[in-house]
Amino acid sequence: MSETRRHRAGRAPEKEDGRTARARSTRARITAAATDLFTTAGYTTTSITAIADKAGVSEQTVYYAFGTKRAILTTALDLAIAGDDEPIPTLERPWVHQALADPDPLGHIRRQVAGAGDIYLRAAPLLDVVRSAATTDPDLAEVWAANIQQRLTVQRVFAEALARKAPLRSGLTADAAADIALAILSPETYNLLAGNRGWEHARWQAWAADALIALLMTPPATS
């Protein structure tokens, strides 16, 4: 999503930077307009024309910047998940490093849940758009399947790190722990509780952390 900027001989750097800034600004307007339309009107019924009109640009500009409506949606989703347009994978984000480095397994889980919650505050509506459209759109079915696999990969890293810090529940493997975390920390569960059921974000976060601690960790010994 970011560009490598190279200044060639005879070309003024400030002009190149200006063009890059304008292009990024235009892409941001288009992405913001599309996000609003996708989450209110739906993906299928939103046209390139509608996106262009809302963004205040021509249809040709939209096609030049993105090529397809699917590309706009996937870009919007990437931005929402990351919170910025830097090409940094989830597993290399600071919050992930902090959770994995936390020696306390309970702190590890709470940081893991907080990071997922921050993502869903931004991305849950768009993830629901992708999930809903995937039932009838083969391209978005691929996007949704890839998103699930990416989330599972992240949860496996967390589960394996947790297992190195403290014993998991009896008989529970790291793979099984990752599956449980995938279900608890899913956009479907978040949308159900924080969206449909009206839970406060903090309530969902506390519930998700408590659920993972209870489901993944060996219960403390009782006297």
C-alpha positions as CSV (number, residue, x, y, z in Angstrom):
1,M,0.0,0.0,0.0
2,S,3.0,2.3,0.3
3,E,5.3,3.2,-2.5
4,T,9.0,3.3,-2.8
5,R,10.0,6.8,-3.7
6,R,12.9,7.2,-6.0
7,H,14.1,10.6,-7.4
8,R,15.4,10.4,-10.9
9,A,17.8,12.9,-12.4
10,G,16.1,15.9,-13.8
11,R,12.9,15.4,-11.8
12,A,12.1,17.7,-8.9
13,P,11.6,15.6,-5.7
14,E,9.0,17.9,-4.3
15,K,6.8,17.4,-7.4
16,E,7.1,13.6,-7.1
17,D,6.2,13.8,-3.5
18,G,3.3,16.1,-4.3
19,R,1.9,13.6,-6.9
20,T,2.3,10.8,-4.4
21,A,0.5,12.7,-1.7
22,R,-2.4,13.6,-4.1
23,A,-2.7,10.0,-5.3
24,R,-2.8,8.7,-1.7
25,S,-5.3,11.4,-0.8
26,T,-7.5,10.4,-3.7
27,R,-7.3,6.7,-2.9
28,A,-8.1,7.5,0.7
29,R,-11.3,9.4,-0.3
30,I,-12.4,6.6,-2.6
31,T,-11.7,4.0,0.1
32,A,-13.6,6.0,2.7
33,A,-16.6,6.6,0.4
34,A,-16.7,2.9,-0.6
35,T,-16.5,1.8,3.1
36,D,-19.5,4.0,3.9
37,L,-21.5,2.6,1.0
38,F,-20.5,-1.0,1.5
39,T,-21.5,-1.0,5.2
40,T,-24.8,0.9,4.7
41,A,-26.1,-0.1,1.2
42,G,-24.2,-3.4,0.8
43,Y,-21.5,-4.6,-1.5
44,T,-23.6,-6.0,-4.3
45,T,-25.8,-2.9,-4.7
46,T,-22.9,-0.4,-4.5
47,S,-21.7,0.6,-8.0
48,I,-18.4,2.2,-9.1
49,T,-20.5,5.2,-10.1
50,A,-21.9,5.6,-6.6
51,I,-18.4,5.3,-5.1
52,A,-17.1,7.9,-7.5
53,D,-19.9,10.3,-6.9
54,K,-19.5,10.0,-3.1
55,A,-15.8,10.4,-3.3
56,G,-16.1,13.4,-5.6
57,V,-14.0,11.9,-8.4
58,S,-14.6,10.5,-11.9
59,E,-15.3,6.8,-12.5
60,Q,-12.1,6.7,-14.6
61,T,-10.2,7.8,-11.5
62,V,-11.7,5.0,-9.5
63,Y,-10.8,2.4,-12.1
64,Y,-7.3,3.9,-12.5
65,A,-6.7,3.8,-8.7
66,F,-8.1,0.4,-8.0
67,G,-9.2,-1.4,-11.2
68,T,-12.1,-3.3,-9.6
69,K,-14.7,-3.0,-6.9
70,R,-13.2,-6.1,-5.2
71,A,-9.8,-4.3,-5.0
72,I,-11.5,-1.3,-3.3
73,L,-13.1,-3.6,-0.7
74,T,-9.9,-5.5,0.0
75,T,-7.9,-2.3,0.3
76,A,-10.6,-0.9,2.7
77,L,-10.5,-4.1,4.7
78,D,-6.7,-4.1,4.9
79,L,-6.7,-0.4,6.1
80,A,-9.4,-1.2,8.7
81,I,-7.6,-4.2,10.1
82,A,-4.2,-2.5,10.2
83,G,-5.4,1.0,11.3
84,D,-3.0,2.6,8.8
85,D,-1.7,2.1,5.3
86,E,1.8,0.8,6.3
87,P,2.6,-2.6,4.7
88,I,3.3,-4.2,8.1
89,P,1.8,-7.7,8.6
90,T,-0.3,-8.3,11.7
91,L,2.3,-10.6,13.4
92,E,4.8,-7.8,13.1
93,R,2.6,-5.2,14.7
94,P,3.8,-3.7,18.1
95,W,0.7,-5.0,20.0
96,V,1.4,-8.5,18.9
97,H,5.1,-8.3,19.9
98,Q,4.0,-6.9,23.3
99,A,1.5,-9.7,23.9
100,L,4.0,-12.4,22.9
101,A,6.7,-10.9,25.0
102,D,4.5,-10.6,28.1
103,P,5.8,-13.3,30.5
104,D,2.4,-13.5,32.4
105,P,0.1,-15.9,30.5
106,L,-3.0,-13.9,31.7
107,G,-1.4,-10.7,30.5
108,H,-0.6,-12.4,27.2
109,I,-4.3,-13.3,26.8
110,R,-5.6,-9.9,27.8
111,R,-3.2,-8.2,25.4
112,Q,-4.3,-10.6,22.6
113,V,-7.9,-9.8,23.2
114,A,-7.3,-6.1,23.4
115,G,-5.5,-6.2,20.1
116,A,-8.3,-8.2,18.4
117,G,-10.8,-5.8,19.9
118,D,-9.1,-2.8,18.5
119,I,-9.2,-4.4,15.1
120,Y,-12.9,-5.2,15.3
121,L,-13.7,-1.7,16.4
122,R,-12.4,-0.6,13.0
123,A,-13.0,-3.6,10.8
124,A,-16.0,-5.6,12.1
125,P,-18.6,-3.9,9.8
126,L,-16.4,-4.5,6.7
127,L,-15.7,-8.1,7.7
128,D,-19.4,-8.6,7.9
129,V,-19.8,-7.2,4.4
130,V,-17.3,-9.7,3.1
131,R,-18.8,-12.6,4.9
132,S,-22.3,-11.8,3.7
133,A,-21.3,-11.2,0.1
134,A,-19.1,-14.4,0.0
135,T,-22.2,-16.5,-0.1
136,T,-23.0,-15.3,-3.7
137,D,-19.7,-13.9,-4.9
138,P,-16.9,-16.4,-5.6
139,D,-14.2,-13.7,-5.6
140,L,-15.3,-12.6,-2.1
141,A,-15.6,-16.2,-1.0
142,E,-11.9,-16.4,-1.7
143,V,-11.3,-13.2,0.3
144,W,-13.3,-14.5,3.2
145,A,-11.5,-17.9,3.2
146,A,-8.2,-16.2,3.1
147,N,-9.1,-13.9,6.0
148,I,-10.1,-16.9,8.1
149,Q,-6.8,-18.6,7.3
150,Q,-4.9,-15.5,8.2
151,R,-6.7,-15.1,11.5
152,L,-6.0,-18.8,12.3
153,T,-2.3,-18.3,11.6
154,V,-2.2,-15.5,14.0
155,Q,-4.1,-17.5,16.7
156,R,-1.7,-20.4,16.3
157,V,1.3,-18.1,17.0
158,F,-0.5,-16.8,20.1
159,A,-1.4,-20.4,21.2
160,E,2.1,-21.8,20.8
161,A,3.5,-18.9,22.7
162,L,1.0,-19.3,25.5
163,A,1.8,-23.0,25.8
164,R,5.4,-22.1,26.4
165,K,4.5,-19.8,29.2
166,A,2.1,-22.1,31.1
167,P,0.4,-25.5,30.8
168,L,-2.7,-25.5,28.7
169,R,-5.8,-27.3,29.9
170,S,-5.4,-31.1,30.1
171,G,-5.5,-32.7,26.7
172,L,-5.6,-29.4,24.8
173,T,-3.0,-28.9,22.0
174,A,-1.8,-25.6,20.7
175,D,-3.8,-26.3,17.5
176,A,-7.0,-26.8,19.4
177,A,-6.3,-23.7,21.5
178,A,-5.9,-21.7,18.3
179,D,-9.3,-23.0,17.0
180,I,-10.9,-22.0,20.3
181,A,-9.4,-18.5,20.1
182,L,-10.5,-18.3,16.4
183,A,-14.1,-18.8,17.5
184,I,-14.0,-16.5,20.6
185,L,-12.1,-13.7,18.8
186,S,-14.2,-13.9,15.6
187,P,-15.9,-11.0,13.9
188,E,-19.1,-13.0,13.9
189,T,-19.0,-13.3,17.7
190,Y,-18.0,-9.6,18.1
191,N,-20.8,-8.4,15.8
192,L,-23.3,-10.7,17.6
193,L,-22.5,-9.4,21.0
194,A,-21.2,-5.8,20.5
195,G,-23.5,-5.2,17.5
196,N,-26.8,-7.1,17.7
197,R,-26.9,-7.5,21.5
198,G,-25.6,-4.1,22.2
199,W,-22.7,-5.0,24.5
200,E,-20.3,-2.2,25.3
201,H,-16.9,-2.9,23.8
202,A,-15.3,-3.1,27.2
203,R,-17.8,-5.8,28.2
204,W,-17.0,-7.9,25.2
205,Q,-13.3,-7.5,25.8
206,A,-13.7,-8.6,29.5
207,W,-15.9,-11.6,28.5
208,A,-13.5,-12.7,25.7
209,A,-10.5,-12.6,28.0
210,D,-12.3,-14.5,30.7
211,A,-13.6,-17.0,28.2
212,L,-10.1,-17.7,26.8
213,I,-8.5,-17.9,30.2
214,A,-11.2,-20.4,31.3
215,L,-11.0,-22.5,28.1
216,L,-7.3,-22.5,27.5
217,M,-5.6,-22.4,30.9
218,T,-5.2,-25.1,33.5
219,P,-7.5,-24.1,36.4
220,P,-5.6,-23.1,39.5
221,A,-5.3,-25.7,42.2
222,T,-7.7,-25.5,45.1
223,S,-6.8,-26.2,48.7
